[in-house]
Amino acid sequence: MTTNLPSSNAVELPQWGLIRARGADAASFLHGQLTQDVLHLGPAEARLAGYCSAKGRLLASFVMWKPNAQEVLLACHASVLAATLKRLSMFVMRAQCQLSDATADVQLLGLTGQAALEATEGLPPWGRSEATGVSCIRLPDASGIARAWRVSERVGGHALQVLPDATALQHWQQLEVETGIPVIEAATVDQFVPQMLNFELIGAVNFQKGCYPGQEVVARSQYRATAKRRAFLFSCDASPEAGQEVFHSADAGQPAGRVVHAAERPSAAGASSFVALVEVKLSALGAGSLHLGAADGGLLTRLPMPYDVPTAVDGETGAAA
């Protein structure tokens, strides 16, 4: 079956790559490596997860789901796939688990608007359905726009032909950022403990699942309430890049944060601005201003978050929507 979809509603996502874990021990192996419970991942859901170093710093972030009982698919940023696959493969040992790069074998399409609603009718965010070789995952809405992934093997007649559309891809990337869901890219590997990126707030960390690399650091940050940095959305007229440092107007010598990922926000008037998810010191959110690249760089204007983020510092209480 070959079908054309409107390019305004469906787009290929070259920024994403897919790792396939297959075998009797695939779920149990990944369960011992990631921040998320993989053993109890159900067929009707997808989950967020992180992969940490021994020091609790994120090396990759995933959306994961099980196509069947002996297979797990992990979607991550394409720029970190090769290094992540290599590192995970080092620890397979005697487990019955084969890891491979499935990016070329699996088609991952982004659906928006009515196309997303129809493909995932009745599903909650992170709900998953599968029929006739096609899997659809409902993603969180962004700026009031429904989003979903359509996943299928490229062989077997279930892949779709979608016309290339740079504008549709740009719009999808903007929506990805506006969800406030962080994606680890090559430029941000080994920079953040999960709580710095709100991982526990968006359900990407399971604190009951047991050990995984960096688990002690992540647990300590949680139970001692030591998170003094969080991720927030900002707009900026200058162009941010993942990994770029952010500075407070009162401190030109010490970075106050780092860009996690960013996208352009086209304007009908022709002038573009940018939206960025930025990890920042909570103490820098008060007086003064935040700037991109230097204390006199592009001004960052804080935007509302789609979920509540604590802003407590040193035992104080507070939350930012």
C-alpha positions as CSV (number, residue, x, y, z in Angstrom):
1,M,0.0,0.0,0.0
2,T,1.4,3.4,-1.0
3,T,-0.5,6.4,0.2
4,N,0.2,10.1,0.0
5,L,-0.6,12.3,3.0
6,P,-0.8,16.1,3.0
7,S,2.6,17.4,3.8
8,S,1.1,19.9,6.3
9,N,-0.1,17.0,8.4
10,A,2.7,14.3,8.0
11,V,6.4,14.7,7.9
12,E,9.5,12.5,7.9
13,L,11.6,13.1,11.0
14,P,15.3,12.8,10.1
15,Q,16.4,14.2,13.5
16,W,15.2,11.0,15.1
17,G,16.9,7.6,15.0
18,L,15.7,4.2,16.2
19,I,17.6,1.5,18.2
20,R,16.0,-2.0,18.1
21,A,16.5,-4.4,21.1
22,R,15.4,-7.9,20.3
23,G,15.6,-11.2,22.2
24,A,14.2,-13.0,25.2
25,D,16.2,-10.7,27.5
26,A,15.7,-7.4,25.7
27,A,13.3,-5.9,28.2
28,S,15.3,-7.1,31.3
29,F,18.6,-5.9,29.8
30,L,17.2,-2.4,29.2
31,H,15.5,-2.4,32.5
32,G,18.9,-2.5,34.2
33,Q,20.3,0.3,32.0
34,L,17.6,3.0,31.8
35,T,15.9,5.3,34.3
36,Q,12.5,3.8,33.3
37,D,10.7,0.6,34.1
38,V,11.0,-1.5,30.9
39,L,9.9,-4.9,32.3
40,H,6.3,-3.6,32.9
41,L,6.1,-1.5,29.7
42,G,2.7,-2.5,28.3
43,P,1.9,-2.9,24.6
44,A,-0.6,-0.1,24.7
45,E,1.8,2.6,25.9
46,A,5.1,4.3,25.2
47,R,7.3,5.7,27.9
48,L,10.1,8.3,28.2
49,A,13.4,7.2,29.6
50,G,17.0,8.3,30.1
51,Y,20.4,6.6,29.8
52,C,22.9,7.9,32.3
53,S,26.6,7.7,33.0
54,A,27.9,6.3,36.3
55,K,27.9,9.9,37.5
56,G,24.2,10.3,36.8
57,R,24.6,12.5,33.7
58,L,22.3,11.9,30.7
59,L,24.0,10.3,27.7
60,A,20.7,9.9,25.8
61,S,17.0,10.3,26.1
62,F,14.4,7.9,24.6
63,V,10.8,7.4,23.8
64,M,10.4,3.6,24.0
65,W,7.7,1.0,23.2
66,K,7.3,-2.7,22.7
67,P,6.2,-3.9,19.2
68,N,6.0,-7.4,20.7
69,A,7.0,-9.3,23.8
70,Q,10.6,-9.8,22.7
71,E,11.4,-6.5,21.1
72,V,11.8,-2.9,22.3
73,L,12.2,0.1,20.1
74,L,14.1,3.2,21.4
75,A,13.7,6.5,19.6
76,C,16.5,8.9,20.3
77,H,18.1,11.9,18.6
78,A,20.0,10.8,15.5
79,S,23.2,12.6,16.6
80,V,23.6,10.3,19.7
81,L,22.4,7.0,18.3
82,A,25.8,5.6,17.2
83,A,27.6,6.3,20.5
84,T,24.6,5.1,22.5
85,L,24.3,1.9,20.6
86,K,28.0,1.2,21.0
87,R,27.9,1.9,24.7
88,L,24.8,-0.2,25.4
89,S,26.3,-3.1,23.4
90,M,29.3,-3.2,25.7
91,F,27.1,-4.3,28.6
92,V,24.9,-7.0,26.9
93,M,27.4,-9.7,27.9
94,R,25.5,-13.0,28.0
95,A,22.0,-11.6,27.8
96,Q,19.8,-12.8,25.0
97,C,19.5,-9.4,23.5
98,Q,20.6,-8.1,20.0
99,L,20.9,-4.4,19.6
100,S,20.9,-2.8,16.2
101,D,20.3,0.6,14.4
102,A,16.8,0.3,12.9
103,T,16.6,3.8,11.5
104,A,16.8,2.7,7.9
105,D,14.3,-0.2,8.5
106,V,11.5,1.7,10.3
107,Q,9.6,4.7,9.0
108,L,8.8,7.3,11.7
109,L,6.3,9.9,10.6
110,G,5.1,12.9,12.6
111,L,1.4,13.6,12.4
112,T,-0.2,16.9,13.5
113,G,-3.7,18.3,13.8
114,Q,-6.6,16.2,12.5
115,A,-4.3,13.5,11.1
116,A,-2.9,12.9,14.6
117,L,-6.4,12.9,16.2
118,E,-7.7,10.4,13.6
119,A,-4.7,8.1,13.9
120,T,-4.8,8.0,17.7
121,E,-8.5,8.3,18.4
122,G,-9.3,7.5,22.0
123,L,-5.7,7.3,23.1
124,P,-4.2,9.4,26.0
125,P,-0.8,11.0,25.7
126,W,1.8,8.3,25.4
127,G,-0.9,5.8,24.4
128,R,-0.1,3.4,21.6
129,S,-2.3,1.4,19.2
130,E,-1.2,-1.1,16.5
131,A,-3.1,-2.5,13.6
132,T,-2.1,-4.1,10.2
133,G,1.6,-3.5,10.8
134,V,1.2,0.2,11.7
135,S,1.8,1.6,15.2
136,C,0.5,5.0,16.3
137,I,1.7,6.8,19.4
138,R,-0.2,9.8,20.8
139,L,2.3,12.4,21.9
140,P,1.5,15.3,24.2
141,D,-0.1,18.3,22.5
142,A,2.0,21.4,21.9
143,S,0.5,24.8,21.9
144,G,-3.0,23.3,21.5
145,I,-2.0,21.2,18.5
146,A,-2.4,17.4,18.5
147,R,0.7,15.3,17.7
148,A,1.4,11.7,17.0
149,W,4.0,9.3,15.6
150,R,3.1,6.8,12.9
151,V,5.6,3.9,12.9
152,S,5.9,1.1,10.4
153,E,8.5,-1.2,8.9
154,R,9.6,0.1,5.5
155,V,9.2,-3.4,4.0
156,G,5.8,-5.1,3.8
157,G,3.8,-2.3,2.2
158,H,2.9,-0.3,5.3
159,A,5.3,2.7,4.7
160,L,3.8,5.8,3.3
161,Q,5.1,8.2,0.7
162,V,5.2,11.7,2.1
163,L,6.3,14.6,0.0
164,P,9.3,16.5,1.4
165,D,8.2,19.7,3.1
166,A,10.8,21.8,4.9
167,T,8.1,24.1,6.4
168,A,6.2,21.2,7.9
169,L,9.5,19.8,9.4
170,Q,10.3,23.2,10.9
171,H,6.8,23.4,12.4
172,W,7.2,19.9,13.9
173,Q,10.5,20.8,15.4
174,Q,9.0,24.0,16.9
175,L,6.2,21.9,18.5
176,E,8.7,19.4,19.9
177,V,10.5,22.2,21.8
178,E,7.2,23.7,23.0
179,T,6.2,20.5,24.7
180,G,9.0,21.2,27.2
181,I,10.1,17.5,26.8
182,P,13.9,17.5,26.6
183,V,15.8,15.6,23.9
184,I,19.5,14.9,24.4
185,E,21.6,15.8,21.4
186,A,25.3,15.2,20.8
187,A,26.0,18.8,22.0
188,T,24.4,18.1,25.4
189,V,25.6,14.6,26.2
190,D,26.9,14.2,29.7
191,Q,25.8,17.7,30.8
192,F,22.6,17.2,32.8
193,V,21.4,15.1,35.7
194,P,17.8,14.1,34.9
195,Q,16.2,16.5,37.4
196,M,17.9,19.4,35.7
197,L,15.7,18.6,32.7
198,N,12.5,17.9,34.6
199,F,12.7,14.2,33.9
200,E,10.9,13.1,37.0
201,L,8.2,15.7,36.3
202,I,7.4,14.2,32.9
203,G,7.4,10.6,34.0
204,A,10.9,9.7,32.6
205,V,12.3,8.3,35.9
206,N,10.9,5.4,37.9
207,F,12.3,5.6,41.5
208,Q,11.0,2.1,42.4
209,K,12.6,0.1,39.6
210,G,16.0,-0.7,41.1
211,C,19.5,-0.2,39.9
212,Y,20.8,1.4,36.7
213,P,23.9,3.4,35.9
214,G,23.9,6.6,37.8
215,Q,20.9,5.5,39.9
216,E,22.4,6.6,43.2
217,V,23.1,10.1,42.0
218,V,19.6,10.5,40.6
219,A,18.0,9.1,43.7
220,R,20.1,11.4,46.0
221,S,19.1,14.4,44.0
222,Q,15.5,13.5,44.4
223,Y,15.2,12.6,48.0
224,R,17.6,15.3,49.3
225,A,15.7,17.8,47.1
226,T,19.0,19.2,45.9
227,A,17.9,20.2,42.4
228,K,18.8,23.9,42.0
229,R,18.6,23.9,38.2
230,R,15.6,23.3,36.0
231,A,14.5,23.5,32.4
232,F,12.2,26.3,31.1
233,L,11.0,27.5,27.8
234,F,12.2,30.9,26.4
235,S,11.8,32.9,23.3
236,C,14.7,34.8,21.7
237,D,15.3,36.8,18.6
238,A,18.8,35.4,18.2
239,S,19.3,31.8,17.1
240,P,20.0,29.4,20.0
241,E,21.9,26.1,19.5
242,A,21.8,23.0,21.6
243,G,24.7,23.1,24.2
244,Q,25.1,26.9,24.0
245,E,25.7,28.6,27.3
246,V,23.3,31.2,28.8
247,F,24.4,34.1,31.0
248,H,22.7,36.3,33.6
249,S,22.9,40.0,33.1
250,A,24.6,40.4,36.5
251,D,27.3,37.8,36.0
252,A,29.2,38.0,32.7
253,G,31.9,35.5,33.9
254,Q,29.8,32.5,35.0
255,P,27.2,30.7,32.8
256,A,23.7,30.5,34.4
257,G,22.5,27.7,32.2
258,R,22.6,25.9,28.8
259,V,20.3,25.5,25.8
260,V,18.9,21.9,25.7
261,H,17.3,22.2,22.2
262,A,15.8,25.0,20.1
263,A,13.8,25.7,17.0
264,E,12.8,28.5,14.8
265,R,9.3,30.1,15.1
266,P,8.4,31.5,11.7
267,S,6.2,34.5,11.6
268,A,3.5,35.3,9.0
269,A,5.0,38.8,8.9
270,G,8.3,37.3,7.7
271,A,10.4,38.0,10.9
272,S,11.3,34.8,12.7
273,S,12.0,34.3,16.4
274,F,13.2,31.2,18.2
275,V,12.0,29.0,21.0
276,A,14.4,27.1,23.3
277,L,14.2,24.8,26.2
278,V,17.0,26.0,28.5
279,E,18.4,24.5,31.7
280,V,19.0,27.3,34.1
281,K,19.9,28.0,37.7
282,L,16.7,28.7,39.7
283,S,18.5,31.5,41.4
284,A,18.8,33.3,38.0
285,L,15.1,33.5,37.5
286,G,14.6,36.5,39.7
287,A,15.9,40.0,39.2
288,G,17.9,40.7,36.0
289,S,17.7,39.0,32.7
290,L,19.1,36.0,30.9
291,H,21.0,36.2,27.6
292,L,22.2,33.8,25.0
293,G,26.0,33.3,24.7
294,A,27.1,36.3,26.8
295,A,25.7,38.7,29.4
296,D,25.0,41.1,26.6
297,G,23.8,38.5,24.1
298,G,20.3,37.9,22.7
299,L,17.6,38.5,25.4
300,L,15.8,35.3,26.5
301,T,12.1,35.9,27.4
302,R,10.6,33.3,29.6
303,L,7.5,31.5,28.3
304,P,4.8,29.5,30.2
305,M,5.6,25.8,30.6
306,P,3.0,23.2,29.7
307,Y,3.5,21.5,33.1
308,D,4.3,22.7,36.6
309,V,8.0,23.1,37.4
310,P,9.2,23.7,41.0
311,T,11.1,26.9,41.5
312,A,12.0,26.3,45.2
313,V,15.5,27.3,46.2
314,D,17.1,26.3,49.5
315,G,14.0,24.9,51.0
316,E,11.6,27.6,49.8
317,T,8.4,26.6,48.0
318,G,7.1,27.6,44.7
319,A,6.1,26.4,41.3
320,A,6.1,27.8,37.8
321,A,3.4,26.9,35.3
